[in-house]
Amino acid sequence: MSLPTGVLDTDKLFTARLHAAQVRPYLATALFALHPVESRRVPTMAVDRHWRCYVSPGFVDRTPLEELAGVWVHEVSHLLRDHHGRGDRVAAERGLVGPGERLRMNIAADCEINDDVYGDGLARPEGAVEPALLGLNPGELMEDYLRQFRLGPYTQDFVWLDCGSGADGLAREWDLGADGAHGLTAQERDAVRFRVAQGITGRPGTAPKGWQRWAEEAFHPPQPWRDLLGAAVRSAAASSGGGEDYTYGRPARRSASLPGVILPSLRRRPPRVSVVIDTSGSVSDAELGSALLEVAAIGRALGGRRELVSVLPCDAVARTVHQLCRAEGIPLLGGGGTDLRTGFAAALRVRPAPDVVVMLTDGQTPWPTNRPACRTVVGLFPRQRPTWSETDPEYVPDGPPDWARVVEIGATDAGRSAHR
């Protein structure tokens, strides 16, 4: 029996969700955590940050069931990947304001999702945004795509796009808000993400690589020290002299007082960070894995500019310098003694020169005696009952120098982290 025009066909909507859960079983927990809300103000389907899914009855009526299943997966992907929170952060960091910039975020977020979401039982909805349509490469993040396009002729066909505040962080008029019915609390949202990540990591190979990378990060819940380390890197990079250079592209204003003389102006440029990872025998495999997570967090602290991060494994000898593409692709060679002074010296020789050097270590190393020209951040793996030397149990090495800012990795609260 057909429904009257304008009435939401819940049977079709829920059948589409069931189909989505059947073909993407690792997303089933998230799909059934979404609460649908009928709305005639949304163009298609849209989500808010509280895990409500606003649904247009007309859109459900005219969309084939297989495509509708793909839209379910698309919308829940925005929430699982925290596009609203990431949108807020990138807007604050880059000064992006207004609905036009939020539309760009929605398009960039769609590019991140849609490059591997369709196929294998999910039909591609009409008008779905994919990186190739904008001449972009697949497999990148929203933050990366945002730097690669502007609104213009290539995006004019996407002005209708609106996946809601759950996709870009900008509240909509139809949002029920934090106090509205059927929203999930922050703890409930985190629990859903964790269960989905657990399902993906528990059955490796069944999910696309993009979801596997997401699950590896989500499976390690946010930790206080990661925020502290990111804040320390941002603070060091923003300090006087960090990430600054002279340019004649925009002459200094004081040139007006010197006729015939053009003076360069001081320009802020993106800071560069060199990360030295302690790969000596005293650092466990688990700590090396944690170090790679910290490297990824440093990349996010720089707004996703992975090309600005170089990584240098070091035990007693400095190894090859690697540019950060994906943290899991960096070989952490080592296993011998520890002397991070060689790694520190090698990091300072990287060209272009770093504005910040980050050292991730257990602290069982001699330290440089001279303060470098750039800022230094030390991430320490804690030792509850350290044995500093197999030959001399009484020996305790010196702590990090006073000119370094120190963050204890693994601290359960800010009080266990030292700030310098």
N, C-alpha and C positions, 0 to 999 in steps of 0.2 A: 504494500500500500504506500503510495507516494504521500509525502508530507506537504502541508500548505507552504506556499512560497514564503521565505523569510524565517522559517522555523529550523533550528539547528538539528541536523540529522546525527544524533548522538550514536546511533547504531553504526553508521558508516565511519564516524570519527573514531570510535573505540575499536572497531574492526581493523582500521588502519594502524592504530597503535599496537594492537596484538600482532599484526603482521610485521611491524617494525621490530618488536621484541623477539619474534621468531627468527628473523634473518640477522639480527644484531643482538644475540642473547647477552653479551657482556654489557649492553646498555639497558637491559630490562629494568633493573632497580631504579634507574633515573627516569625512564619513560613512565613508569607507574607512580613515581613520586610527583610528577607534574599534575597540577589540578587545573582542568579546563574551565574557562570562564567565557560564556557566550558574550560577544560584543559586536555591535554593528559599526563601531568606530575604527576597528582595525582593518587594514586592507586585505590581509590574508590570515596568518597566524603570527602571534608575537608573544614574547615572554617578558616577565619582570624579574628582578633579582631575588624575589621571594618565591620563585618556582611556581608561579601561576602562568598558565598558557591561555592567552586571549584568542578566541576563535571567531572568525566571521562566518555566519551561516551560509551566506552566498558563496564564499570560497569553498567551503566543504561540499556544497551542492554541485559545483561545476568542476571539481578536481577529481580525476580518476583515483581510485582507492590506492593503487600502487604508488602514485606520486604523493598522495597524502601521507603515506607511511614514511616517505623520504623527508617530508616537511617535519614530521614528528622528530625524526632523528636529527635533522638540521637544528631545530629550535633547542632541543635539550643539549646539543653540543655546545651552543653558546654558553649555557649555564655551567656545564661541567668544566669548560675551559676558562671560566671566570672572565669572560670578555667584558662584563660591566665593570668589575674591579680594575682590570687592566686598562680599560678605556679611561676610567677616572685618573689612574696614575699617569698614563701617557699624556692626557690632556693637561694635567698640572705641570708635568716636566717640560713639555714643549709649547705651553701657552696656547693650546688649541681650544678655541671657544666658538660657540654658535652652532646652530643645527647643521650647517654645511660641513663642518669638521666632524660632527657626530655621524653624518651620513658616510663620510669617508671611512670612519672607524667601522661602521656596519659593513661596508663593502670589503674592507681589509679583513675583517673577522670572517666574512663569508668565504673569501679566498682561502683563508687558513683551513676552514672546515671542508669546503666542497671539492677540494682537489682529490680526496680519497673516500668520500662518503657514499657515492652512488655506485651502482652495479651490484652484482651478487645478490639479487632479490630486491633492490631498491631502485625504482625508476627515477631518473633525473627530472625534477619539476621544470616546467616551462619557465624560462627567464632566470634560472639559477646562475649566480655569479661564480665564475671560475677564473683562476689566474690567467689562463691562456687568452681569455677574452680581452684582457688588458695588456697582453703582451708580456706577462710576468711568468716567472718560473714557479713550478709547484713546490710544495714541501717547506715553505717558509712560514713565519709567524705573522700575526696581525701587525706587530710593531715594525717588522721588516717591510711589509707591503705598504704601510702608511708612508714610508719615505720614497716610494717608487712611483707614485701617481698623484695627480691632482684632479679635481673635478673639471670636466671639460667634455669635448666631443665623444671620448671613449666611454664616458660614464653617464651620458645624458639619458640612456635607456634604463638607468637604475634609480631615477629620482623617486619612483614609487616605493622603493625598498624601505621596509620598516619592520625589523624583527623585534622592536621594543627596547625598553630600558635594559633588559637582560643581555642585549647584544652590544650596547655602547655606553650604558650608564646614565643616559639622559632620561629623566622621568617623563612619562607621557600623561596626557589628560585622562586616559582610561585606567591608569594604574590604581589599584586599590590601596597601595602603600603598605608600610610596615605593620599598621594596626588593622588592616583588612582581613577578611576571613580567608581561611585555607592557605595561608602563607607558611613556609617553613622557617624555623628559627635558624640562626647561624650554625648552631650545633647540629641540627638535623641536615642542613645542606652539606656540612663537612662530612657527616656520616655517609650520605649518599655518594659523594665523590670517592670516599675511601673504599666503599664496597664495590663501586664500579672499577676502581683501580686494582683492587684485590682480585676481581674476576679476570681482568686482562692479564695481570702478571701471573696468575695461577694457571693460565692456559696459553703459554707463549706461542705465537705463530698464527693465532686465529684472528687477530686484529691487525689493521694496517699499522705501518711503522709510526705514523703520526700519533695514533692512539697509544702505542706502546711507549713512546717517549713521554707522552703526557702522564701515563700511569706510573712510570718510574719516578717522576717528580711528585705526583700526588700521593703515591704510596708512602713517601717520607713526609709526614705531617709537618706543617710550618713550625720552625723552632725559633726561640728568641734570639739565639746567637746569630742566625742568618740575617735577621733584620739589623742587628748591631754591626755585623760585618759589612753589609751593604751601606749602612749609614756612615761607617768609618771610611769606606772607599769614596763615597760621594763627597764627604766633608774634605778629605784629603785632595780630591780632584778639584774641588771648588775653591781651595785656598789660594792665597795670593801667589801668583806666579805659575799656578797649575793650569795647564790648558790655555795659555795665552801666547799670542804671537803678533808681530807687527805686519801690517798690510798697507800697500799703496792703493788698493782697490777702493778704499774709502779714506781720503786724506784726513788728517787730524784737523780739528776746528781751529787750533792755534796757528795753522798755516795762513789764516787770513791776516794775521798781524805781521807776517813776513812775506811781503810781495816778491814774487819770483821764486819762492822756496816752497816745495811740497814736502810736508812731513807725514810720515806714516802714522796710522792710528793703531791702537791696541785692540785686537780682536780676540774674542773668546772662541776657541776651537774645541772640538770634542776631546776630552782627556784620554790618554792612552795608559793602559794598565798592564804591567808584567807580573805574572803570578809564578812564584817559585814553589814547587811542591816537593816536600821532603819524601824521598823514596828509599830512605835507608832501611836497614833490617829491623830497626826498632819501631817502625810504623807498620801497623797491621793492614791486611787487605781491606777490612771494613773501614779503616780510617782513610785509605786511599780512595775508596768509593765515596766516602763523605767529602773528600777534597774535591772530587769531580763535581759533586753537587754544589759545593761552594763556588767553584769556577763558573758554573751555570748561573748561580745567583749573582755573581759579580757582573756577568754579562747583562742580566736583567737590570741591575742597579745602574748600568750605563744606558738604559733605555733600549736594550736589545741590540746595541751596536757590537756584535761579536767580532767584527774585524778590528776593533780597538783593543782586543785582549790577546796577549801572547802568553803561552804557558811553557815553563821550563822545568822538567823533572831534574832532581839533583839529589845525590847521596853525598859522597865525598868528592864527586866529579860532576860538573855541569854537563847535562845532556843537550840534545837538539832542541832548539826553540821551535814551538808549534804555534801557528795562528789558530785561534779558537773558531772552529766551524760547528762541530758538535762535541760536547765534552767526552762522550763515549768513544770518540775516535782518537783520543790522545794516548799513546803508549807510555805508561809510567814505568820506565826502566830504572833499575837500581838494585838495592838489597845489600849494599856494603856499609861502610862506616858513614859518618855524618860530618860534613863541613859545608854549611850553606853559604859560607863566604864566597866560595867559587860560583855558586848559583846567583848570588846577589851581584857579583861583579859582571857575570855574563848578562844578567837582566839589564844592567845599566848600559851595556854595549849595544843593546837592541836599537835598531834604527827604523823609523823615527824613535827618538829617546822617550822612555816612559815618563809620565807625570806622577805615577804612583807605582810602587813595588809592593806586592802582597806576598808574604811568606806564610805558607801553611805547613806547620811542623809540630813535632812533639817537644821541641825545645832542647833536645839533647845535641846541641851544636855550639861551636864557638861563633861569636857574632862579629860583624864588622866593627872596627874601632872608630872609623871616621863617618860622620854624618853625611849622607849623600845630598845631592842637589834637589832630588825629588822627595816627596813624602813617602813614608813607609808604614804599612799596616801588617801586623803579625797576628795570624790566626793560630792559636795554640790548641793542640789536642791534649786534653788533661791527662795527668798521670796520678792515680790515687796513691799508690805506693811504689814510687819509681825506683828502679835499679839502674842508676846512671852509667855504671861501668862494671863489666863482668870481672875485671881484675882489681878494681878498687871500689867496694860498695859504699865507702864513705864519701866518695867524690860527688859533688853536686855542681853542675855547670852554672855559669852566670846566667841570669835572666836576660830577656831582651833589653836592648839599650833604651835609655830614657827618651831618645828622640823618636822612637817608634810608638805607634798607637797599637795597643794589644787588646784582642778579643779572644776570650776562651771559648773554643768550639766545643759544644756539648754542655754548656752551662744551662741550668734549669731556670735561672732567673737573672735579671740584669745585675744583681748584686754580686754574682760570681764572675762577672766580666770586668776586666780592668780597662780603664780609659786613660789614655795619655795624649 
